[in-house]
Amino acid sequence: MSMTISDEQSLDNAGVRVTAVRLLVWRQVRHGFSDAFSLADLESALPTVDRSTLFRTLTTLSEAHLLHEIDDGSGSQKYCVCHHDDTRHCEGHVHLTCRVCHRTYCLPHVRIPSVSLPEGFRVEETEYVVKGVCPHCALL
């Protein structure tokens, strides 16, 4: 039987001090978005919270590895809830940005392929964004 962790407990487990705003934002991003979202998307979903508070909260959640940031080339930073492994770091997975609807999707079961670098180089971060068409837009 799988146990669902509460929103408060997941913040606490990540070392994030639980406040009313952080809990409100975390609930929205955890349960209100099925794919990647932007600060503007969050502002639309939570119009009573000011932009700077939302941005600071997203930064806090990202630093705690509850969210990961995605640069999909749109010029607007996207965020997605992390799919954790045992190290509390987001697993390296591929994202797809649809050229029709411009949504970005996390593909947590599609792993980023390993890249061999020349001697002396060290990987610190890897992003892998595929541009194509999502299943919904492919039917149009």
Steps between C-alpha positions, in 0.01 A plus 500: 500500500649834395499785748437850369711766664318819598590833344617629839715192559661516156605862564628410846689195370677725247604741775261772388339695782124466457320834464149569372626636167753222444233242572254673267758512218620144561142367492439682172815377329473147640131447425398776259745458212545176311800623301760774507376847592632856499486778757221654288301174520538504879395866515182414307426210734568703817400861416491609866873436551743762366755412232811556714368269774424233240847535348673475841289194586585330169868571568472348848324189366760464223791534744338229717482272190120487512483669160738498208548781253475450126641728232289403202625783280177699532662779700275420795642282780287190555471289813388145566457289813803278554487126465749409771748224527659409833749788486231775517607621156272501201563210271640602163215470255400641164248780443296556184385844389210490255552730202121533458360573850837607652450288814800325651456145627715306744574150374624344826541153351717620211851534641758749378761301307855498631739733322874428489707814542867552425747458785499793741135591448247439778120493468321705765154524349326349201183619329340311217204658321349340192287720277216333320124452519305372802239222460207745528631733230594207275128418475411848371 
